[in-house]
């Protein structure tokens, strides 16, 4: 996930833009997907330390969907909403 287009774009955001995106993600009007909120929370927790280790797809998936087998397609589907 570290080398994904999503991360490339998100790394370009400054703190103000990141906060605006956060408001959008957590707005019940614009987003009703709990998985997207959980993905954003994970990314936000690692905002200052994005690297290949913290953004491994399996690690991100387990943080969002605990105790579920890894499904890359499900993670990509959730990420597509961002």
N, C-alpha and C positions, 0 to 999 in steps of 0.2 A: 504494500500500500504506500510505502514511502516514496516510490517513484511513480505514483499514479498522477494523472492529470489533476485530480481533485486536490491532492496535497500541493502540487505545483501552484495552483491558483490560490489556495488558502494561505500559502507562505507569502504571497504578495500583499496580503491585507495588513494594514497597520492596525493599531489597537482600537482606534475609533471605528474602523470598518468592521473589525472582528466583533465589537460590541453590537453594532447594528445587525450583523448576521445572527448573533445570539438572540437578539430581540425577535427577529424573524422566525428562527427555528422554534422558539418557545411560545410563539403566538398561536393560540388555538384557532385563530382565523386562517392562518397560512399553513400550518402544519399540524396534522393530527396523528402522525406516525411516531409511536413511542421509540422505535428503534433508531430513528433519526436523532431524537433528543439524546438518547444514550450514546450514540456515536459522537455527537457534538460534545457531550460532557467529557468523553474520553479524550477527544482531540484538545479540548480546552484545558484539561488537566495537564497535558503534555505540550502546551502551546510554546513554551520557551525552550523545550528540549526535544524537538522532533528529530528523530534519527531512525536509522534502519532497524534498530532493536525495538524501540518503543512503538513503531508503526508496522511491525510484522503483522500480516493479515490474520494469522492464527491467534495472536495475542489480542488484537483489537476485537476479533470475533468473540473470544472467550470473555472479554470484559463486557461485551454487550449481551451476549446470549450464553450466560453461564450454564455449564453442565449440558450443553448441546453439542453434538458432533459438528465439526467445522464444515461449512458449506460456503465455498467462495462465491457462488452465484447469489446467495442470500445477502452476503456482505456487500457485494457490488450493487445489488438492488437498493439496499438501504442508502448506500453512499450516493446513488444517483439522485436522490432527493435533495442532497445538499448542492 
